[in-house]
Structure formats: structure tokens, C-alpha cells
Amino acid sequence: MAIFVPDGTSDEFDALLDQLRDIVPDAFLDGELDRAALLDALGLDEDSKPAFSFMWPGIEQARRDARVPTTVTLKPDDDASCHWPDARDVLIEGDNLQVLKLLKNGYSRAVKLIYIDPPYNTGDTFTYKDDFAVPERQYLEETGQVDDKGNATTSRIETGGRKHGPWLTMMFPRLVLARHLLRRDGVILISIDDNEVHHLRLLLDAVFGAENFVDMMTWRGARKGDAKLTGGGQDYVLVYARDRSYLKANDVRWRERKEGLEPIYAKVQDLRTQFGDDFEAMTESLRDWYKSLADDHPSTAHAHYNRVDEKGVWFPDNISSPNYRENLTYTWKGYHPPAKGWRYERATMERLDTEGRLVYPEDMSRRVQVKSYLHMREEWAPASVIYRDRRGASASLDTLMGAKVFDDPKSTDVLARLFHAITDDGDLILDFFAGSGSTGHAVWEQNPKDGKTRNWILVQVPEEPDASEESGKNALAAGYKTIFEVTAERLRRAASSLQQDTLGATQLGFRIFRTRPTNLVIDKPLFAMPEMTGQSYLTQVLDHTAGAPVVEGAKPIDVAWEIALKATATRLDASVMTRDIEGVTVFEFVPSDADALSGRLLISLEAFTLATADALNLSDDDTLILRGDQVEDSVTLTLAPRLQSKLILLERVPREVSL
Ligand SMILES: C[S@@+](CC[C@H](N)C(=O)[O-])C[C@H]1O[C@@H](n2cnc3c(N)ncnc32)[C@H](O)[C@@H]1O
């Protein structure tokens, strides 16, 4: 039998200590952590300091923020949701720091891709807050540069950190928690601009490891022609893998379909009608057509595919091997091999020759080439530079919402391309700075295109729209009290518009959960002080245990969800069946992936009896969670040997701390 006590102290430490105990048992010889032994095992001494590290005032606070346990829960809101019963996608209202802590049990190592677009800390106003700077005096005091009378304690006053420090303190714990949720082949993509890109990269190096850096993509938007110095207009997408060496070992390749293919195919089709089998004329016309395109036309990236034959558009590709191999250095039809040999073995060369794919120059000293057809090379690695003017995304969102209610949403087509390249069928995508919900919309757009089912979790704080901004004013006028309500409505409208476009396709929907104060009574830890008598200690214990472990008036289904999330690995897309067994309500949580199920999860907050257990056909594989103050000891004593640690009692006795 296990006891579940929501005691408000950190069990993060316990989990970490357990892991350390497992890896370095000799640092725990007396049961307690021997700090010196641990440092010794790591080859460090007490005074060891890293030669190079990234610090800012506030890092200690940021570390604490990551560790402190959460005292909130997620409350389901069926009414505001869109097709709750079948929905697998989830929109969560709340501060993402709290939410990430609540996702830890159910989603540890479960997320394939995290995309976030946090506030950039520009200091400007948008629909949301984008200024993290603290007042100068506060910063100087907090960093000990002035005393409480305002007198300088140093000759070199530094104030730059007052802008960046608080932003880093906000980001650090969120990134630490987010990393836990990523699968081993998972990846995080973060949009950012020049205000914080340099700090964010160092921060990500610290949290994810510099060795897991993949790329700093540039997203080119509209250039500012009237800028005083340079045109700007770009921001960045930092890409880090959870474990880059794992991607390498598994030969993971991210691929996306090239842009600009359709216009080329259409042109070749026209030329075919015009010139029939005169491929020379077609080739000449195709080259003229490429020249007529604007520089930023997506087809220009493929302008080297400028020859046409009966099989399609091609270019003569190099046929030299990149690495020397003896079996590749043979003479082919009188042509000498390149220095490192041919790219193909003899058998492949023979096949290519039969297919008419080899191009033989008249001059035998020149190289044989291979015809590389565009239709055989439609995919490539996602580009590190993305060209997309953001005004298009804003205009689409304004049209969908009937007014401008959110500033600068991300383009769903760019996000969809990235999701297509990096994720696969069944993958989960998380965005915990959801804004207007572009990530969810993009996943829905992409799924039918490549026939895959990806799901999403989005988190958005119920921040009030900034009334000093046009978008904020419009949002408030339209009745959206919070940005979260904008997110939810955008996704409802997106679902309905995409549904119309793809009649008969899977029903789009999402569940809404809202962050609310806990339904469980969280006691402070019991302190056994040396001077306490047995009686005063007992009184303290009785005071704590007398009351109910659940807050009065809490809705049973909300309590059940909270216990399921905090005491088990239940996910938010589970379905809940409510049973009434002779007056005792039992909630059964069924995961969406029921195949992976080894037993049922049953939660009852009422006077559960052995008869209830019989009526449920309780099996040894089932997990049963009961309220300690509601069940007879005889029931738990009978069930405990059968269910062992799968019988969990919700209790109010806090952990004892000896001082
Ligand atoms: C740059 S916007 C994201 C825009 C989004 N990518 C889109 O396309 O609409 C950042 C969003 O993060 C939200 N946000 C800021 N702090 C948050 C927090 N602690 N938890 C959840 N959301 C937060 C802001 O309200 C804002 O909507």
C-alpha cells in the first residue's frame, strides 16, 4: 500500500536523491548524502568552480522556482471545450511554470517537439506584456550594488542585467522542466529576436548542453527599408535536441518537401503541350522562364533543374565518390574514374546506363554525369533560413477572428512545415507560450496533408489584453477578458473552418483545462522539535490528521483528476467513466492508448467497501486510490496484500521532519 500526501514540500529532492543513490551508492553509506563523498566521486573538491559558466543575478531564484512543488491543479472545463469526448488535443489556461510541473508525471519523456515563442523582452507593448526590466533602484539593491540608503558599494555600477536578468530568471525554470518532458529523440525550437538571442543561446547551452545545439535558424520577415543603419526584420529559431548523439546514432533525418515545385511542373506541362517531343526547345524555354522569375520566387532555388527529357526535369549531377573506396575505382566504358572513384558500384552503373540516366561527354577526358530528376528529389533538409513576411499571418488571423485581437502571430504554414519535417504519426507537440494558438492550428493544417495524426498541448496564461494597444482594445471590446479566451476562440474557429474544408475528415476538437488552486488540503510538514514532549507532538499530529484531506465543496470529478495527475502518470486525454455502485461513486480513468494498459485506474472518494471492490471485479493489476478518512481499516487491510503498492490512500498526515 502507498500513501499519497499532498504535503507542499518538495519531493523533487527525494527523486533526485534516489537517482544519485542509485548512481553513487558510496556517497550514501550512512543513508544520508555525504557531500564530500559525492564531490570526490565526481572528481571535484569543495572549492571547484567551473572555468566558464553563465550566471546572472537571479539564478538562485530561478533554480528554486524550478524545484518548488506546485499547489495548483488542472480543472477540466467540458463546457468551454470543443468536442470533449473524442478530443486528444489539450489547451491549458494558466502560468506555464505551474502547468509544466503538473505535466511531469504523465508526460515525462513523452513529447517529440516543443515549439515556443516566448515574449522577446523588447520593452515594447503588444497584446501581452513584453517588458521584463525591473526598476533600476530595485536592481541595484537586489544585486548589492547600493546599500539600503542608496549609497554605492562598488565603483563600477552595472545596470544591464536589470533588463535581461528577470527574463532569464523567468525562462530558466521553464526550460529545465520542459526538458524533462522531451523524448530522447525530442527537440525544442524557440523563436527569439536580437533582444535576448545571445542570452537564450547560453541559457540553452546550460540547460540542454552545448553539444545538443542543432541550429540557429533565421526567419526573414519584412525588411525595414527606412531603418537608419541595417534593414533588420529577421528573428531566429534556436533548435536544440534532447540528445543529439541519439539522433546521430539512429540516423535520424529531418526532411521537408521543397517549395516551388508545382510552378515548375506546371511550366513543363505547358512546354510539353507547346513543343511535343522537342526537348531542346523545351529546355531553352524553361531556362528563359527561370530567368523571368523574381529573386524571391521559391522555384528559383531549383533553377539548376533546367533540362527536360521524356521522364521530366533534370540536372547533370556529379558522379564522383566523396570517399575513396577501391571497388569504386574502375574504368567505365573507356572513361577514367574520378580520383576517389565513382559514386556507384559497377552493378548500379549498369542499371543507370540501361535506364538512360548516364550522360556521356564526347571528350573522354571529361566526367560522366548522372541525370538527377526533380521528381525523385522532392524532399530536403529544412532550410536554415525561412523567408516569410509576418503580415500574412496577421491578416489571416484578423480575418478568422473578425478583427485584430492579437499582435504578430506566427505563420501556421511555416510551423506546419517544421512539424512535418521533424515529427511523425502519433507524435505529441507542446507549446507553452501559446499566444493566439498558432501551433495548434498549424498541427491541424499539417495532419491531413501528410496523413499523420499529431496531437498538441498548448498553455496560455489568462493575461489581460493590454488596452493601450489596438489589438488589446479590440480583444476587450469583442468580450475576450483574457488572451487565453482569444486562444480558445481562435482554435474553435480554426476547427470549424478546417472541418468545412475537409468534409468527413476526423472531428477536430480540444479539451480545456484551467489552472485552479488545489482541491487537496496541503499541510505544512510536522516538526518534531527536540524540546517537544510526546504529548505536544501527538497533539500536533492529531490536529493535522483530524480534518479531511479534500477541501470542502470541491467537485469530486475535479478532485479525481487532481489525484490522477499528481499520484499517477495519467494524461489529459484520458476518458473518465463514472460508475455508481450502490451509492459509491467510482471514477475509472482510461488512457487514450488503452492498448498500453496493464490494469485499470480506479478512484473513489467515498466509503468504498469490499462489496464495492467485488462489484468492480477488482483485479490485482488495477490501481485503486481511496480517501483514507472514508474507508474502514478492515477494507484497506484486506485489499493491501492483493494490490500492494497499487492501493493508494489519500491521507492528510504530512511527512515528519526532525530538527
Ligand atoms: C510571443 S506570444 C506567442 C505568440 C504565438 N506564437 C502566436 O503565434 O500567436 C507569447 C505569449 O506567451 C504568453 N505568456 C507569457 N508568459 C506566460 C506564462 N508564464 N505562461 C503562459 N503563457 C505566457 C503571453 O501572454 C503571449 O500570449
PDBQT file of the ligand as one rigid body, heavy atoms in Angstrom, charges set to zero:
ROOT
HETATM    1  C1  LIG A 701       5.010  35.971 -28.426  1.00  0.00    +0.000 C 
HETATM    2  S1  LIG A 701       3.490  35.458 -27.830  1.00  0.00    +0.000 S 
HETATM    3  C2  LIG A 701       3.214  33.918 -28.629  1.00  0.00    +0.000 C 
HETATM    4  C3  LIG A 701       2.561  34.076 -29.972  1.00  0.00    +0.000 C 
HETATM    5  C4  LIG A 701       2.193  32.785 -30.616  1.00  0.00    +0.000 C 
HETATM    6  N1  LIG A 701       3.342  32.053 -31.066  1.00  0.00    +0.000 N 
HETATM    7  C5  LIG A 701       1.245  33.005 -31.765  1.00  0.00    +0.000 C 
HETATM    8  O1  LIG A 701       1.587  32.665 -32.909  1.00  0.00    +0.000 OA
HETATM    9  O2  LIG A 701       0.170  33.541 -31.533  1.00  0.00    +0.000 OA
HETATM   10  C6  LIG A 701       3.842  34.961 -26.181  1.00  0.00    +0.000 C 
HETATM   11  C7  LIG A 701       2.633  34.537 -25.412  1.00  0.00    +0.000 C 
HETATM   12  O3  LIG A 701       3.060  33.940 -24.196  1.00  0.00    +0.000 OA
HETATM   13  C8  LIG A 701       2.133  34.276 -23.187  1.00  0.00    +0.000 C 
HETATM   14  N2  LIG A 701       2.785  34.094 -21.876  1.00  0.00    +0.000 N 
HETATM   15  C9  LIG A 701       3.657  34.930 -21.262  1.00  0.00    +0.000 A 
HETATM   16  N3  LIG A 701       4.027  34.429 -20.066  1.00  0.00    +0.000 NA
HETATM   17  C10 LIG A 701       3.387  33.244 -19.929  1.00  0.00    +0.000 A 
HETATM   18  C11 LIG A 701       3.359  32.261 -18.899  1.00  0.00    +0.000 A 
HETATM   19  N4  LIG A 701       4.065  32.404 -17.785  1.00  0.00    +0.000 N 
HETATM   20  N5  LIG A 701       2.584  31.166 -19.077  1.00  0.00    +0.000 NA
HETATM   21  C12 LIG A 701       1.863  31.006 -20.220  1.00  0.00    +0.000 A 
HETATM   22  N6  LIG A 701       1.838  31.925 -21.217  1.00  0.00    +0.000 NA
HETATM   23  C13 LIG A 701       2.593  33.028 -21.085  1.00  0.00    +0.000 A 
HETATM   24  C14 LIG A 701       1.762  35.708 -23.484  1.00  0.00    +0.000 C 
HETATM   25  O4  LIG A 701       0.529  36.046 -22.895  1.00  0.00    +0.000 OA
HETATM   26  C15 LIG A 701       1.698  35.669 -25.007  1.00  0.00    +0.000 C 
HETATM   27  O5  LIG A 701       0.399  35.378 -25.415  1.00  0.00    +0.000 OA
ENDROOT
TORSDOF 0
